Amino acid sequence: VLLIADIGGYTRFMKVHRINLAHAQDVVARLLESILDAAKGFKLAKLEGDAAFLYAPLASWPADLSGFGKQLAAIRHAFLERQARIEADSACTCDGCTQAGQLKLKFVAHVGEVAEQKVKRNKELAGVSVITVHRMLKNHVPISEYVLMTESLFSALGDDVKPLGRAQPEELEGLGAVTTHYVDMNELVREHPPKPRSS
């Protein structure tokens, strides 16, 4: 299972707030930490700027991938909690800190085969499946917070997620037409964490 958790709005956020670059980078780093802490069962393949590329052996999941939706919900909940905490606790008035709440979280996911490639001391995942999940980041999903899945992953899901899916055909560069499905994260996670008081 290949999963990329991508913080949406990052490029604009960093561009607009380049004067406050250190604070903007700190905000994004803390949000990425919340994602990694909540991604139980997944291993980090690589941090990619505003995104965490994660993977988990398919054998570690039930046949119907039950729990996949709950895992995504837990990651998003942790992201929203950390985001709210950053907003509540920040005494800084720079744009990088005050606009942290504008950042969004989206996911792309795929099931496929990968190879481990070792270059010096670095180990990376390689293969068509890795290319596929990365190409899925450029898509036509009409909402800002979602999980976009390939047919191979979506068809294996249980009834906790499948009824929420909407078909979304995508043309992926170099790969051609791919059948994908997306789920609105606001439908998957209806309850948001309560706003914390400033500590």
Disulfide bonds with the S-S distance in Angstrom:
none
